[in-house]
Amino acid sequence: MKTMKVNETHIKIAFFGMLVVMLAGIHLTIPDFYRTVWDLSTSGNMQGTIAYLRSFGIWAMAVSMIIDIVINIVGFLPSIFISTANGVVFGVFQGTIVSWIAETIGVIISFFFMRTLFRGKAKKVIEKSKMLSKLDHYSTWQAMTIARAVPYSPNGLVTALGALSHISYRDYILGCFIGKLPSVACEVFVGHDVVMFEDHTLRLTILIIAITVIYGGLWYWHRRQQAKKVLRKISEDLDKENIDKEK
């Protein structure tokens, strides 16, 4: 038991050490990186973001991925501005792939960070809270996939709920990897067409309608499934009562 605790401590120290080295390396390579990302993300300056990425030339894609990863590690900064810029700078298909990979890496690192720091306290909180206990029953890769598949959802909140739950690292990574693709694709395509509105008015309109129909249909299907489960439970309870009365 003591050996396991020592190994876990070593893993935590190594993880935080690598994270600090990575963040320090970014600062040494690009001194104004953090200040610029903060200004662009909080101001929503889309043209400034596009110009900033293009200023790195052939390294623009690498810098974009670093920005996206850092934003998703932090958790509270919006990532929509960089997803939109990726669509404009690299095209919607390449922009989607870049954003998908970067956001997935970012939320995975953030998950490791939150769980490493708060996992012990989280267990006690979940046990005491009825609401969190109910949410914890949905700690599966399917549930995480659904949560990540919703466009414009708060990444930090989903990550925090995952870190507080009993979901395994494997299920979390799988859920994020699958769920992030449709949500990021929607954000990149819509963001790109909003910025380039004059050239893509028809496609943007069709895209918004399609997203509304697809996600609306999925929501309706989920509600139907939930309603069926409730009715099935009521039916089973009534049958049980009738059997008990007959006895």
TAVENRA-V762810 format. One record per run of one state. SS is the DSSP state (alpha for helix, beta for strand, coil for the rest). FROM is the first residue (numbers start at 1). LEN is the number of residues. If there is no record, write none. Layout:
SS&FROM&LEN ; SS&FROM&LEN
//
This chain:
coil&1&1 ; alpha&2&28 ; coil&30&3 ; alpha&33&11 ; coil&44&2 ; alpha&46&9 ; coil&55&2 ; alpha&57&18 ; coil&75&5 ; alpha&80&11 ; coil&91&1 ; alpha&92&37 ; coil&129&1 ; alpha&130&7 ; coil&137&4 ; alpha&141&8 ; coil&149&6 ; alpha&155&10 ; coil&165&4 ; alpha&169&27 ; coil&196&5 ; alpha&201&46 ; coil&247&1
//
